[in-house]
Amino acid sequence: MSPAELRMAYKVLKNAGFVPPEVTLRNEIVSLRELVNSVEDDEERRKKQRELDFKLLKLSMMRNRPFNLDQFPEYREKVVGKLEG
């Protein structure tokens, strides 16, 4: 939970039509997940999955959380292979 002064500031911003970038990004991620699950064309699905992965990574960085390869299983083997040399 956010401190009271931040909640008040967020409420003022929200009432003025502004939302924090993190909230906007989270909404985009939710929409992209739904789209990835509904797209039938394999190439388009891969394109949207890459876009989703990028946004998940960006959100993780915005939250100052370490990058977790478990969130990106399709890239895990490639990254581990590169790191092991």
HTML snippet that shows the backbone in 3Dmol.js (N, CA, C, O; Angstrom):
<script src="https://3Dmol.org/build/3Dmol-min.js"></script>
<div id="view" style="width:600px;height:400px;position:relative"></div>
<script>
const pdb = `
ATOM      1  N   MET A   1       0.842  -1.178   0.000  1.00  0.00           N
ATOM      2  CA  MET A   1       0.000   0.000   0.000  1.00  0.00           C
ATOM      3  C   MET A   1       0.888   1.243   0.000  1.00  0.00           C
ATOM      4  O   MET A   1       1.941   1.268   0.636  1.00  0.00           O
ATOM      5  N   SER A   2       0.455   2.249  -0.708  1.00  0.00           N
ATOM      6  CA  SER A   2       1.192   3.505  -0.804  1.00  0.00           C
ATOM      7  C   SER A   2       0.938   4.371   0.421  1.00  0.00           C
ATOM      8  O   SER A   2      -0.107   4.269   1.064  1.00  0.00           O
ATOM      9  N   PRO A   3       1.921   5.236   0.740  1.00  0.00           N
ATOM     10  CA  PRO A   3       1.692   6.189   1.835  1.00  0.00           C
ATOM     11  C   PRO A   3       0.517   7.117   1.501  1.00  0.00           C
ATOM     12  O   PRO A   3       0.203   7.341   0.332  1.00  0.00           O
ATOM     13  N   ALA A   4      -0.120   7.645   2.536  1.00  0.00           N
ATOM     14  CA  ALA A   4      -1.317   8.473   2.358  1.00  0.00           C
ATOM     15  C   ALA A   4      -1.080   9.664   1.429  1.00  0.00           C
ATOM     16  O   ALA A   4      -1.925   9.982   0.592  1.00  0.00           O
ATOM     17  N   GLU A   5       0.075  10.320   1.581  1.00  0.00           N
ATOM     18  CA  GLU A   5       0.337  11.499   0.733  1.00  0.00           C
ATOM     19  C   GLU A   5       0.468  11.120  -0.739  1.00  0.00           C
ATOM     20  O   GLU A   5       0.093  11.901  -1.614  1.00  0.00           O
ATOM     21  N   LEU A   6       0.999   9.925  -1.022  1.00  0.00           N
ATOM     22  CA  LEU A   6       1.088   9.483  -2.413  1.00  0.00           C
ATOM     23  C   LEU A   6      -0.284   9.100  -2.952  1.00  0.00           C
ATOM     24  O   LEU A   6      -0.607   9.383  -4.106  1.00  0.00           O
ATOM     25  N   ARG A   7      -1.083   8.460  -2.119  1.00  0.00           N
ATOM     26  CA  ARG A   7      -2.431   8.101  -2.566  1.00  0.00           C
ATOM     27  C   ARG A   7      -3.216   9.352  -2.941  1.00  0.00           C
ATOM     28  O   ARG A   7      -3.924   9.372  -3.948  1.00  0.00           O
ATOM     29  N   MET A   8      -3.087  10.386  -2.133  1.00  0.00           N
ATOM     30  CA  MET A   8      -3.791  11.634  -2.418  1.00  0.00           C
ATOM     31  C   MET A   8      -3.282  12.244  -3.726  1.00  0.00           C
ATOM     32  O   MET A   8      -4.072  12.708  -4.547  1.00  0.00           O
ATOM     33  N   ALA A   9      -1.973  12.240  -3.913  1.00  0.00           N
ATOM     34  CA  ALA A   9      -1.398  12.782  -5.152  1.00  0.00           C
ATOM     35  C   ALA A   9      -1.872  11.979  -6.357  1.00  0.00           C
ATOM     36  O   ALA A   9      -2.224  12.559  -7.384  1.00  0.00           O
ATOM     37  N   TYR A  10      -1.886  10.649  -6.243  1.00  0.00           N
ATOM     38  CA  TYR A  10      -2.357   9.807  -7.338  1.00  0.00           C
ATOM     39  C   TYR A  10      -3.832  10.060  -7.634  1.00  0.00           C
ATOM     40  O   TYR A  10      -4.251  10.042  -8.791  1.00  0.00           O
ATOM     41  N   LYS A  11      -4.609  10.292  -6.591  1.00  0.00           N
ATOM     42  CA  LYS A  11      -6.036  10.557  -6.788  1.00  0.00           C
ATOM     43  C   LYS A  11      -6.234  11.869  -7.546  1.00  0.00           C
ATOM     44  O   LYS A  11      -7.062  11.944  -8.455  1.00  0.00           O
ATOM     45  N   VAL A  12      -5.476  12.901  -7.173  1.00  0.00           N
ATOM     46  CA  VAL A  12      -5.560  14.190  -7.866  1.00  0.00           C
ATOM     47  C   VAL A  12      -5.173  14.021  -9.337  1.00  0.00           C
ATOM     48  O   VAL A  12      -5.850  14.535 -10.228  1.00  0.00           O
ATOM     49  N   LEU A  13      -4.077  13.296  -9.580  1.00  0.00           N
ATOM     50  CA  LEU A  13      -3.639  13.063 -10.959  1.00  0.00           C
ATOM     51  C   LEU A  13      -4.689  12.271 -11.738  1.00  0.00           C
ATOM     52  O   LEU A  13      -4.987  12.596 -12.888  1.00  0.00           O
ATOM     53  N   LYS A  14      -5.241  11.244 -11.120  1.00  0.00           N
ATOM     54  CA  LYS A  14      -6.248  10.429 -11.779  1.00  0.00           C
ATOM     55  C   LYS A  14      -7.474  11.268 -12.135  1.00  0.00           C
ATOM     56  O   LYS A  14      -8.004  11.160 -13.241  1.00  0.00           O
ATOM     57  N   ASN A  15      -7.922  12.102 -11.197  1.00  0.00           N
ATOM     58  CA  ASN A  15      -9.075  12.960 -11.456  1.00  0.00           C
ATOM     59  C   ASN A  15      -8.794  13.974 -12.559  1.00  0.00           C
ATOM     60  O   ASN A  15      -9.717  14.440 -13.227  1.00  0.00           O
ATOM     61  N   ALA A  16      -7.523  14.315 -12.748  1.00  0.00           N
ATOM     62  CA  ALA A  16      -7.144  15.243 -13.813  1.00  0.00           C
ATOM     63  C   ALA A  16      -6.918  14.527 -15.143  1.00  0.00           C
ATOM     64  O   ALA A  16      -6.602  15.158 -16.152  1.00  0.00           O
ATOM     65  N   GLY A  17      -7.084  13.196 -15.135  1.00  0.00           N
ATOM     66  CA  GLY A  17      -6.935  12.449 -16.380  1.00  0.00           C
ATOM     67  C   GLY A  17      -5.557  11.873 -16.598  1.00  0.00           C
ATOM     68  O   GLY A  17      -5.281  11.358 -17.682  1.00  0.00           O
ATOM     69  N   PHE A  18      -4.682  11.937 -15.616  1.00  0.00           N
ATOM     70  CA  PHE A  18      -3.333  11.399 -15.730  1.00  0.00           C
ATOM     71  C   PHE A  18      -3.215  10.129 -14.898  1.00  0.00           C
ATOM     72  O   PHE A  18      -3.781  10.026 -13.810  1.00  0.00           O
ATOM     73  N   VAL A  19      -2.474   9.171 -15.428  1.00  0.00           N
ATOM     74  CA  VAL A  19      -2.188   7.959 -14.659  1.00  0.00           C
ATOM     75  C   VAL A  19      -0.682   7.728 -14.686  1.00  0.00           C
ATOM     76  O   VAL A  19      -0.016   8.115 -15.647  1.00  0.00           O
ATOM     77  N   PRO A  20      -0.141   7.109 -13.652  1.00  0.00           N
ATOM     78  CA  PRO A  20       1.295   6.830 -13.638  1.00  0.00           C
ATOM     79  C   PRO A  20       1.678   5.927 -14.813  1.00  0.00           C
ATOM     80  O   PRO A  20       0.889   5.074 -15.220  1.00  0.00           O
ATOM     81  N   PRO A  21       2.872   6.107 -15.355  1.00  0.00           N
ATOM     82  CA  PRO A  21       3.311   5.288 -16.493  1.00  0.00           C
ATOM     83  C   PRO A  21       3.247   3.786 -16.196  1.00  0.00           C
ATOM     84  O   PRO A  21       2.963   2.988 -17.089  1.00  0.00           O
ATOM     85  N   GLU A  22       3.509   3.405 -14.954  1.00  0.00           N
ATOM     86  CA  GLU A  22       3.466   1.990 -14.590  1.00  0.00           C
ATOM     87  C   GLU A  22       2.061   1.416 -14.775  1.00  0.00           C
ATOM     88  O   GLU A  22       1.909   0.279 -15.221  1.00  0.00           O
ATOM     89  N   VAL A  23       1.049   2.190 -14.437  1.00  0.00           N
ATOM     90  CA  VAL A  23      -0.332   1.729 -14.587  1.00  0.00           C
ATOM     91  C   VAL A  23      -0.682   1.588 -16.064  1.00  0.00           C
ATOM     92  O   VAL A  23      -1.319   0.613 -16.464  1.00  0.00           O
ATOM     93  N   THR A  24      -0.274   2.546 -16.860  1.00  0.00           N
ATOM     94  CA  THR A  24      -0.511   2.481 -18.297  1.00  0.00           C
ATOM     95  C   THR A  24       0.153   1.239 -18.884  1.00  0.00           C
ATOM     96  O   THR A  24      -0.451   0.520 -19.680  1.00  0.00           O
ATOM     97  N   LEU A  25       1.396   0.994 -18.485  1.00  0.00           N
ATOM     98  CA  LEU A  25       2.128  -0.159 -18.981  1.00  0.00           C
ATOM     99  C   LEU A  25       1.459  -1.465 -18.544  1.00  0.00           C
ATOM    100  O   LEU A  25       1.360  -2.405 -19.333  1.00  0.00           O
ATOM    101  N   ARG A  26       1.007  -1.524 -17.305  1.00  0.00           N
ATOM    102  CA  ARG A  26       0.314  -2.732 -16.823  1.00  0.00           C
ATOM    103  C   ARG A  26      -0.954  -2.993 -17.633  1.00  0.00           C
ATOM    104  O   ARG A  26      -1.263  -4.141 -17.952  1.00  0.00           O
ATOM    105  N   ASN A  27      -1.684  -1.937 -17.962  1.00  0.00           N
ATOM    106  CA  ASN A  27      -2.897  -2.090 -18.773  1.00  0.00           C
ATOM    107  C   ASN A  27      -2.551  -2.609 -20.171  1.00  0.00           C
ATOM    108  O   ASN A  27      -3.266  -3.450 -20.716  1.00  0.00           O
ATOM    109  N   GLU A  28      -1.456  -2.109 -20.749  1.00  0.00           N
ATOM    110  CA  GLU A  28      -1.011  -2.577 -22.064  1.00  0.00           C
ATOM    111  C   GLU A  28      -0.631  -4.060 -21.996  1.00  0.00           C
ATOM    112  O   GLU A  28      -0.922  -4.820 -22.920  1.00  0.00           O
ATOM    113  N   ILE A  29       0.012  -4.465 -20.912  1.00  0.00           N
ATOM    114  CA  ILE A  29       0.422  -5.867 -20.744  1.00  0.00           C
ATOM    115  C   ILE A  29      -0.802  -6.778 -20.682  1.00  0.00           C
ATOM    116  O   ILE A  29      -0.824  -7.839 -21.307  1.00  0.00           O
ATOM    117  N   VAL A  30      -1.807  -6.365 -19.936  1.00  0.00           N
ATOM    118  CA  VAL A  30      -3.037  -7.162 -19.840  1.00  0.00           C
ATOM    119  C   VAL A  30      -3.674  -7.316 -21.215  1.00  0.00           C
ATOM    120  O   VAL A  30      -4.088  -8.413 -21.590  1.00  0.00           O
ATOM    121  N   SER A  31      -3.753  -6.226 -21.966  1.00  0.00           N
ATOM    122  CA  SER A  31      -4.346  -6.273 -23.306  1.00  0.00           C
ATOM    123  C   SER A  31      -3.527  -7.157 -24.246  1.00  0.00           C
ATOM    124  O   SER A  31      -4.085  -7.934 -25.021  1.00  0.00           O
ATOM    125  N   LEU A  32      -2.200  -7.032 -24.170  1.00  0.00           N
ATOM    126  CA  LEU A  32      -1.347  -7.836 -25.035  1.00  0.00           C
ATOM    127  C   LEU A  32      -1.444  -9.321 -24.705  1.00  0.00           C
ATOM    128  O   LEU A  32      -1.435 -10.157 -25.609  1.00  0.00           O
ATOM    129  N   ARG A  33      -1.538  -9.656 -23.424  1.00  0.00           N
ATOM    130  CA  ARG A  33      -1.695 -11.074 -23.050  1.00  0.00           C
ATOM    131  C   ARG A  33      -2.961 -11.653 -23.667  1.00  0.00           C
ATOM    132  O   ARG A  33      -2.952 -12.764 -24.196  1.00  0.00           O
ATOM    133  N   GLU A  34      -4.038 -10.901 -23.597  1.00  0.00           N
ATOM    134  CA  GLU A  34      -5.298 -11.353 -24.189  1.00  0.00           C
ATOM    135  C   GLU A  34      -5.158 -11.507 -25.699  1.00  0.00           C
ATOM    136  O   GLU A  34      -5.659 -12.469 -26.281  1.00  0.00           O
ATOM    137  N   LEU A  35      -4.477 -10.556 -26.327  1.00  0.00           N
ATOM    138  CA  LEU A  35      -4.287 -10.598 -27.771  1.00  0.00           C
ATOM    139  C   LEU A  35      -3.432 -11.796 -28.179  1.00  0.00           C
ATOM    140  O   LEU A  35      -3.760 -12.495 -29.137  1.00  0.00           O
ATOM    141  N   VAL A  36      -2.340 -12.035 -27.458  1.00  0.00           N
ATOM    142  CA  VAL A  36      -1.465 -13.173 -27.762  1.00  0.00           C
ATOM    143  C   VAL A  36      -2.260 -14.476 -27.697  1.00  0.00           C
ATOM    144  O   VAL A  36      -2.067 -15.367 -28.525  1.00  0.00           O
ATOM    145  N   ASN A  37      -3.136 -14.584 -26.729  1.00  0.00           N
ATOM    146  CA  ASN A  37      -3.926 -15.806 -26.574  1.00  0.00           C
ATOM    147  C   ASN A  37      -5.015 -15.959 -27.634  1.00  0.00           C
ATOM    148  O   ASN A  37      -5.515 -17.062 -27.851  1.00  0.00           O
ATOM    149  N   SER A  38      -5.382 -14.871 -28.288  1.00  0.00           N
ATOM    150  CA  SER A  38      -6.473 -14.942 -29.261  1.00  0.00           C
ATOM    151  C   SER A  38      -6.008 -14.947 -30.715  1.00  0.00           C
ATOM    152  O   SER A  38      -6.775 -15.323 -31.601  1.00  0.00           O
ATOM    153  N   VAL A  39      -4.771 -14.538 -30.977  1.00  0.00           N
ATOM    154  CA  VAL A  39      -4.271 -14.465 -32.359  1.00  0.00           C
ATOM    155  C   VAL A  39      -4.014 -15.878 -32.884  1.00  0.00           C
ATOM    156  O   VAL A  39      -3.393 -16.699 -32.209  1.00  0.00           O
ATOM    157  N   GLU A  40      -4.498 -16.146 -34.087  1.00  0.00           N
ATOM    158  CA  GLU A  40      -4.330 -17.478 -34.672  1.00  0.00           C
ATOM    159  C   GLU A  40      -3.108 -17.569 -35.570  1.00  0.00           C
ATOM    160  O   GLU A  40      -2.521 -18.643 -35.699  1.00  0.00           O
ATOM    161  N   ASP A  41      -2.713 -16.470 -36.191  1.00  0.00           N
ATOM    162  CA  ASP A  41      -1.558 -16.465 -37.082  1.00  0.00           C
ATOM    163  C   ASP A  41      -0.273 -16.586 -36.255  1.00  0.00           C
ATOM    164  O   ASP A  41      -0.016 -15.764 -35.376  1.00  0.00           O
ATOM    165  N   ASP A  42       0.527 -17.612 -36.540  1.00  0.00           N
ATOM    166  CA  ASP A  42       1.735 -17.880 -35.751  1.00  0.00           C
ATOM    167  C   ASP A  42       2.729 -16.721 -35.774  1.00  0.00           C
ATOM    168  O   ASP A  42       3.289 -16.356 -34.740  1.00  0.00           O
ATOM    169  N   GLU A  43       2.944 -16.147 -36.950  1.00  0.00           N
ATOM    170  CA  GLU A  43       3.915 -15.041 -37.053  1.00  0.00           C
ATOM    171  C   GLU A  43       3.438 -13.824 -36.265  1.00  0.00           C
ATOM    172  O   GLU A  43       4.221 -13.181 -35.566  1.00  0.00           O
ATOM    173  N   GLU A  44       2.173 -13.520 -36.381  1.00  0.00           N
ATOM    174  CA  GLU A  44       1.611 -12.377 -35.636  1.00  0.00           C
ATOM    175  C   GLU A  44       1.662 -12.643 -34.137  1.00  0.00           C
ATOM    176  O   GLU A  44       1.940 -11.734 -33.355  1.00  0.00           O
ATOM    177  N   ARG A  45       1.394 -13.890 -33.729  1.00  0.00           N
ATOM    178  CA  ARG A  45       1.457 -14.242 -32.309  1.00  0.00           C
ATOM    179  C   ARG A  45       2.879 -14.070 -31.775  1.00  0.00           C
ATOM    180  O   ARG A  45       3.064 -13.547 -30.676  1.00  0.00           O
ATOM    181  N   ARG A  46       3.886 -14.503 -32.540  1.00  0.00           N
ATOM    182  CA  ARG A  46       5.286 -14.325 -32.117  1.00  0.00           C
ATOM    183  C   ARG A  46       5.649 -12.845 -31.992  1.00  0.00           C
ATOM    184  O   ARG A  46       6.349 -12.441 -31.063  1.00  0.00           O
ATOM    185  N   LYS A  47       5.164 -12.054 -32.935  1.00  0.00           N
ATOM    186  CA  LYS A  47       5.424 -10.611 -32.904  1.00  0.00           C
ATOM    187  C   LYS A  47       4.821  -9.987 -31.645  1.00  0.00           C
ATOM    188  O   LYS A  47       5.473  -9.195 -30.964  1.00  0.00           O
ATOM    189  N   LYS A  48       3.594 -10.342 -31.347  1.00  0.00           N
ATOM    190  CA  LYS A  48       2.927  -9.796 -30.161  1.00  0.00           C
ATOM    191  C   LYS A  48       3.559 -10.339 -28.877  1.00  0.00           C
ATOM    192  O   LYS A  48       3.613  -9.631 -27.872  1.00  0.00           O
ATOM    193  N   GLN A  49       4.033 -11.578 -28.899  1.00  0.00           N
ATOM    194  CA  GLN A  49       4.698 -12.150 -27.730  1.00  0.00           C
ATOM    195  C   GLN A  49       6.000 -11.409 -27.439  1.00  0.00           C
ATOM    196  O   GLN A  49       6.324 -11.153 -26.279  1.00  0.00           O
ATOM    197  N   ARG A  50       6.751 -11.063 -28.491  1.00  0.00           N
ATOM    198  CA  ARG A  50       7.984 -10.287 -28.300  1.00  0.00           C
ATOM    199  C   ARG A  50       7.672  -8.910 -27.713  1.00  0.00           C
ATOM    200  O   ARG A  50       8.381  -8.420 -26.834  1.00  0.00           O
ATOM    201  N   GLU A  51       6.610  -8.304 -28.209  1.00  0.00           N
ATOM    202  CA  GLU A  51       6.182  -7.007 -27.682  1.00  0.00           C
ATOM    203  C   GLU A  51       5.780  -7.127 -26.213  1.00  0.00           C
ATOM    204  O   GLU A  51       6.118  -6.262 -25.405  1.00  0.00           O
ATOM    205  N   LEU A  52       5.067  -8.188 -25.867  1.00  0.00           N
ATOM    206  CA  LEU A  52       4.670  -8.439 -24.490  1.00  0.00           C
ATOM    207  C   LEU A  52       5.898  -8.658 -23.611  1.00  0.00           C
ATOM    208  O   LEU A  52       5.978  -8.109 -22.513  1.00  0.00           O
ATOM    209  N   ASP A  53       6.849  -9.451 -24.080  1.00  0.00           N
ATOM    210  CA  ASP A  53       8.070  -9.702 -23.316  1.00  0.00           C
ATOM    211  C   ASP A  53       8.829  -8.406 -23.031  1.00  0.00           C
ATOM    212  O   ASP A  53       9.331  -8.198 -21.927  1.00  0.00           O
ATOM    213  N   PHE A  54       8.904  -7.542 -24.037  1.00  0.00           N
ATOM    214  CA  PHE A  54       9.587  -6.262 -23.860  1.00  0.00           C
ATOM    215  C   PHE A  54       8.892  -5.419 -22.790  1.00  0.00           C
ATOM    216  O   PHE A  54       9.545  -4.821 -21.935  1.00  0.00           O
ATOM    217  N   LYS A  55       7.576  -5.381 -22.847  1.00  0.00           N
ATOM    218  CA  LYS A  55       6.830  -4.581 -21.875  1.00  0.00           C
ATOM    219  C   LYS A  55       6.944  -5.163 -20.465  1.00  0.00           C
ATOM    220  O   LYS A  55       7.005  -4.410 -19.494  1.00  0.00           O
ATOM    221  N   LEU A  56       6.973  -6.485 -20.341  1.00  0.00           N
ATOM    222  CA  LEU A  56       7.169  -7.114 -19.032  1.00  0.00           C
ATOM    223  C   LEU A  56       8.540  -6.768 -18.465  1.00  0.00           C
ATOM    224  O   LEU A  56       8.675  -6.483 -17.275  1.00  0.00           O
ATOM    225  N   LEU A  57       9.548  -6.795 -19.317  1.00  0.00           N
ATOM    226  CA  LEU A  57      10.897  -6.429 -18.892  1.00  0.00           C
ATOM    227  C   LEU A  57      10.948  -4.958 -18.475  1.00  0.00           C
ATOM    228  O   LEU A  57      11.551  -4.615 -17.459  1.00  0.00           O
ATOM    229  N   LYS A  58      10.325  -4.112 -19.250  1.00  0.00           N
ATOM    230  CA  LYS A  58      10.285  -2.681 -18.936  1.00  0.00           C
ATOM    231  C   LYS A  58       9.586  -2.435 -17.598  1.00  0.00           C
ATOM    232  O   LYS A  58      10.052  -1.630 -16.792  1.00  0.00           O
ATOM    233  N   LEU A  59       8.475  -3.123 -17.363  1.00  0.00           N
ATOM    234  CA  LEU A  59       7.755  -2.982 -16.097  1.00  0.00           C
ATOM    235  C   LEU A  59       8.620  -3.448 -14.936  1.00  0.00           C
ATOM    236  O   LEU A  59       8.651  -2.811 -13.883  1.00  0.00           O
ATOM    237  N   SER A  60       9.309  -4.540 -15.125  1.00  0.00           N
ATOM    238  CA  SER A  60      10.203  -5.055 -14.089  1.00  0.00           C
ATOM    239  C   SER A  60      11.288  -4.033 -13.764  1.00  0.00           C
ATOM    240  O   SER A  60      11.624  -3.832 -12.597  1.00  0.00           O
ATOM    241  N   MET A  61      11.830  -3.396 -14.782  1.00  0.00           N
ATOM    242  CA  MET A  61      12.871  -2.384 -14.571  1.00  0.00           C
ATOM    243  C   MET A  61      12.301  -1.145 -13.889  1.00  0.00           C
ATOM    244  O   MET A  61      12.967  -0.533 -13.054  1.00  0.00           O
ATOM    245  N   MET A  62      11.076  -0.773 -14.241  1.00  0.00           N
ATOM    246  CA  MET A  62      10.445   0.388 -13.616  1.00  0.00           C
ATOM    247  C   MET A  62      10.240   0.164 -12.126  1.00  0.00           C
ATOM    248  O   MET A  62      10.311   1.097 -11.326  1.00  0.00           O
ATOM    249  N   ARG A  63       9.988  -1.075 -11.771  1.00  0.00           N
ATOM    250  CA  ARG A  63       9.753  -1.412 -10.375  1.00  0.00           C
ATOM    251  C   ARG A  63      11.057  -1.689  -9.625  1.00  0.00           C
ATOM    252  O   ARG A  63      11.041  -2.048  -8.447  1.00  0.00           O
ATOM    253  N   ASN A  64      12.172  -1.521 -10.310  1.00  0.00           N
ATOM    254  CA  ASN A  64      13.499  -1.784  -9.729  1.00  0.00           C
ATOM    255  C   ASN A  64      13.612  -3.204  -9.199  1.00  0.00           C
ATOM    256  O   ASN A  64      14.214  -3.443  -8.152  1.00  0.00           O
ATOM    257  N   ARG A  65      13.036  -4.126  -9.919  1.00  0.00           N
ATOM    258  CA  ARG A  65      13.135  -5.529  -9.542  1.00  0.00           C
ATOM    259  C   ARG A  65      14.145  -6.196 -10.463  1.00  0.00           C
ATOM    260  O   ARG A  65      14.280  -5.812 -11.625  1.00  0.00           O
ATOM    261  N   PRO A  66      14.846  -7.185  -9.953  1.00  0.00           N
ATOM    262  CA  PRO A  66      15.813  -7.881 -10.812  1.00  0.00           C
ATOM    263  C   PRO A  66      15.097  -8.629 -11.933  1.00  0.00           C
ATOM    264  O   PRO A  66      13.948  -9.051 -11.802  1.00  0.00           O
ATOM    265  N   PHE A  67      15.811  -8.771 -13.019  1.00  0.00           N
ATOM    266  CA  PHE A  67      15.307  -9.510 -14.173  1.00  0.00           C
ATOM    267  C   PHE A  67      15.228 -10.986 -13.816  1.00  0.00           C
ATOM    268  O   PHE A  67      16.198 -11.548 -13.309  1.00  0.00           O
ATOM    269  N   ASN A  68      14.106 -11.617 -14.068  1.00  0.00           N
ATOM    270  CA  ASN A  68      13.905 -13.023 -13.743  1.00  0.00           C
ATOM    271  C   ASN A  68      13.658 -13.794 -15.030  1.00  0.00           C
ATOM    272  O   ASN A  68      12.635 -13.613 -15.690  1.00  0.00           O
ATOM    273  N   LEU A  69      14.605 -14.655 -15.380  1.00  0.00           N
ATOM    274  CA  LEU A  69      14.473 -15.421 -16.613  1.00  0.00           C
ATOM    275  C   LEU A  69      13.278 -16.363 -16.600  1.00  0.00           C
ATOM    276  O   LEU A  69      12.802 -16.759 -17.663  1.00  0.00           O
ATOM    277  N   ASP A  70      12.791 -16.724 -15.443  1.00  0.00           N
ATOM    278  CA  ASP A  70      11.645 -17.619 -15.368  1.00  0.00           C
ATOM    279  C   ASP A  70      10.385 -16.976 -15.950  1.00  0.00           C
ATOM    280  O   ASP A  70       9.440 -17.673 -16.318  1.00  0.00           O
ATOM    281  N   GLN A  71      10.379 -15.655 -16.029  1.00  0.00           N
ATOM    282  CA  GLN A  71       9.238 -14.961 -16.623  1.00  0.00           C
ATOM    283  C   GLN A  71       9.264 -15.049 -18.148  1.00  0.00           C
ATOM    284  O   GLN A  71       8.262 -14.769 -18.806  1.00  0.00           O
ATOM    285  N   PHE A  72      10.413 -15.439 -18.711  1.00  0.00           N
ATOM    286  CA  PHE A  72      10.591 -15.501 -20.160  1.00  0.00           C
ATOM    287  C   PHE A  72      11.176 -16.847 -20.561  1.00  0.00           C
ATOM    288  O   PHE A  72      12.316 -16.912 -21.020  1.00  0.00           O
ATOM    289  N   PRO A  73      10.403 -17.934 -20.392  1.00  0.00           N
ATOM    290  CA  PRO A  73      10.953 -19.275 -20.635  1.00  0.00           C
ATOM    291  C   PRO A  73      11.451 -19.483 -22.058  1.00  0.00           C
ATOM    292  O   PRO A  73      12.377 -20.264 -22.278  1.00  0.00           O
ATOM    293  N   GLU A  74      10.853 -18.797 -23.028  1.00  0.00           N
ATOM    294  CA  GLU A  74      11.283 -18.979 -24.413  1.00  0.00           C
ATOM    295  C   GLU A  74      12.677 -18.407 -24.677  1.00  0.00           C
ATOM    296  O   GLU A  74      13.311 -18.775 -25.666  1.00  0.00           O
ATOM    297  N   TYR A  75      13.162 -17.520 -23.817  1.00  0.00           N
ATOM    298  CA  TYR A  75      14.492 -16.939 -23.975  1.00  0.00           C
ATOM    299  C   TYR A  75      15.511 -17.512 -22.994  1.00  0.00           C
ATOM    300  O   TYR A  75      16.714 -17.296 -23.140  1.00  0.00           O
ATOM    301  N   ARG A  76      15.026 -18.235 -22.006  1.00  0.00           N
ATOM    302  CA  ARG A  76      15.897 -18.722 -20.927  1.00  0.00           C
ATOM    303  C   ARG A  76      17.077 -19.528 -21.454  1.00  0.00           C
ATOM    304  O   ARG A  76      18.219 -19.254 -21.087  1.00  0.00           O
ATOM    305  N   GLU A  77      16.824 -20.508 -22.300  1.00  0.00           N
ATOM    306  CA  GLU A  77      17.890 -21.369 -22.813  1.00  0.00           C
ATOM    307  C   GLU A  77      18.914 -20.575 -23.634  1.00  0.00           C
ATOM    308  O   GLU A  77      20.116 -20.823 -23.538  1.00  0.00           O
ATOM    309  N   LYS A  78      18.441 -19.636 -24.428  1.00  0.00           N
ATOM    310  CA  LYS A  78      19.354 -18.820 -25.241  1.00  0.00           C
ATOM    311  C   LYS A  78      20.268 -17.979 -24.352  1.00  0.00           C
ATOM    312  O   LYS A  78      21.474 -17.904 -24.589  1.00  0.00           O
ATOM    313  N   VAL A  79      19.695 -17.353 -23.338  1.00  0.00           N
ATOM    314  CA  VAL A  79      20.481 -16.492 -22.444  1.00  0.00           C
ATOM    315  C   VAL A  79      21.467 -17.326 -21.633  1.00  0.00           C
ATOM    316  O   VAL A  79      22.632 -16.954 -21.496  1.00  0.00           O
ATOM    317  N   VAL A  80      21.008 -18.444 -21.099  1.00  0.00           N
ATOM    318  CA  VAL A  80      21.892 -19.299 -20.309  1.00  0.00           C
ATOM    319  C   VAL A  80      23.029 -19.815 -21.180  1.00  0.00           C
ATOM    320  O   VAL A  80      24.181 -19.858 -20.746  1.00  0.00           O
ATOM    321  N   GLY A  81      22.705 -20.207 -22.404  1.00  0.00           N
ATOM    322  CA  GLY A  81      23.744 -20.675 -23.341  1.00  0.00           C
ATOM    323  C   GLY A  81      24.790 -19.615 -23.615  1.00  0.00           C
ATOM    324  O   GLY A  81      25.984 -19.913 -23.645  1.00  0.00           O
ATOM    325  N   LYS A  82      24.359 -18.390 -23.813  1.00  0.00           N
ATOM    326  CA  LYS A  82      25.296 -17.282 -24.061  1.00  0.00           C
ATOM    327  C   LYS A  82      26.179 -17.029 -22.847  1.00  0.00           C
ATOM    328  O   LYS A  82      27.385 -16.821 -22.980  1.00  0.00           O
ATOM    329  N   LEU A  83      25.570 -17.049 -21.659  1.00  0.00           N
ATOM    330  CA  LEU A  83      26.328 -16.780 -20.455  1.00  0.00           C
ATOM    331  C   LEU A  83      27.332 -17.891 -20.129  1.00  0.00           C
ATOM    332  O   LEU A  83      28.409 -17.625 -19.595  1.00  0.00           O
ATOM    333  N   GLU A  84      26.975 -19.123 -20.452  1.00  0.00           N
ATOM    334  CA  GLU A  84      27.885 -20.235 -20.200  1.00  0.00           C
ATOM    335  C   GLU A  84      28.991 -20.298 -21.238  1.00  0.00           C
ATOM    336  O   GLU A  84      30.007 -20.964 -21.038  1.00  0.00           O
ATOM    337  N   GLY A  85      28.789 -19.602 -22.343  1.00  0.00           N
ATOM    338  CA  GLY A  85      29.826 -19.475 -23.363  1.00  0.00           C
ATOM    339  C   GLY A  85      30.005 -20.692 -24.174  1.00  0.00           C
ATOM    340  O   GLY A  85      30.849 -20.717 -25.070  1.00  0.00           O
TER     341      GLY A  85
END
`;
const viewer = $3Dmol.createViewer("view");
viewer.addModel(pdb, "pdb");
viewer.setStyle({}, {cartoon: {color: "spectrum"}});
viewer.zoomTo();
viewer.render();
</script>
